[in-house]
Amino acid sequence: MSQTTITLAFEQWKAQQGATGEPVLLDEFVFANVPGLDPDQPVDRNETLPPAEQIVHRQAVSRKGVVNDNAVVHSVVLGADVGDFSF
């Protein structure tokens, strides 16, 4: 099951950026293999970045855009030289 959520950490960071007039720049994707995650369970909004030993790849955002007033999209294209990942 595909899920999306906004973590509490991001929510707080975004509010701080807005309060100081700083832009909200999402500039990186983090790919991680986190043991014990169940895709059928709701996403825990208390999640933070996984520890370094679980991170398998980081990559700058390739493209971004606005879907509507309430949604944006960010994407990356992984080259053939990236991976293989096991999840």
C-alpha positions in Angstrom: 0.0 0.0 0.0 1.4 3.4 -1.0 1.3 6.0 1.7 2.3 9.6 2.1 2.6 11.7 5.3 4.2 14.8 6.6 6.4 14.0 9.6 6.2 16.1 12.7 9.9 17.1 12.3 9.2 18.4 8.8 6.0 20.2 10.0 8.0 22.0 12.7 10.9 22.8 10.4 8.6 24.2 7.8 6.9 26.4 10.4 10.3 27.7 11.6 11.3 28.5 8.0 8.1 30.4 7.5 8.5 32.3 10.7 12.0 33.5 9.7 11.1 34.1 6.1 13.5 31.4 4.9 12.5 29.3 1.9 11.6 25.6 2.2 14.0 23.8 -0.1 13.6 20.1 -0.5 16.8 19.3 -2.3 17.6 15.6 -1.5 16.1 12.2 -1.5 17.3 9.7 1.1 17.0 6.0 0.2 17.2 3.7 3.2 16.7 0.1 4.1 14.9 0.3 7.5 14.4 -3.1 9.1 10.9 -3.9 10.5 8.9 -1.4 8.5 5.5 -2.7 7.6 4.0 -1.0 4.5 0.5 -2.1 5.6 0.8 0.0 8.8 0.2 3.7 9.0 3.3 5.9 8.7 4.5 7.1 12.2 4.6 10.9 12.0 7.4 10.8 14.7 9.8 9.2 12.2 13.1 11.0 11.6 15.9 10.3 9.2 17.2 6.7 9.7 20.7 6.2 11.1 23.6 6.4 8.7 24.1 2.6 8.6 20.6 2.2 7.1 21.0 4.8 4.4 22.0 3.2 1.1 21.9 6.2 -1.2 21.4 10.0 -1.3 20.6 11.9 -4.4 19.8 15.5 -5.3 16.3 16.3 -6.5 16.2 16.1 -10.4 12.9 17.8 -11.0 10.2 19.5 -9.0 6.9 21.2 -9.7 3.6 22.3 -8.3 0.5 20.1 -8.7 -2.0 22.5 -7.1 -2.3 24.8 -4.1 -1.9 21.9 -1.7 0.6 19.6 -3.5 4.0 19.6 -5.0 6.0 16.9 -6.6 9.8 16.1 -6.4 11.5 13.4 -8.3 14.9 11.8 -9.0 16.1 9.6 -11.9 18.4 6.9 -10.8 21.1 6.1 -13.3 22.1 2.5 -14.2 25.2 3.0 -12.1 23.2 3.4 -8.9 22.1 0.4 -6.9 21.3 -2.5 -6.8 19.1 -2.1 -3.7 17.5 -4.9 -1.6 14.4 -4.1 0.2 
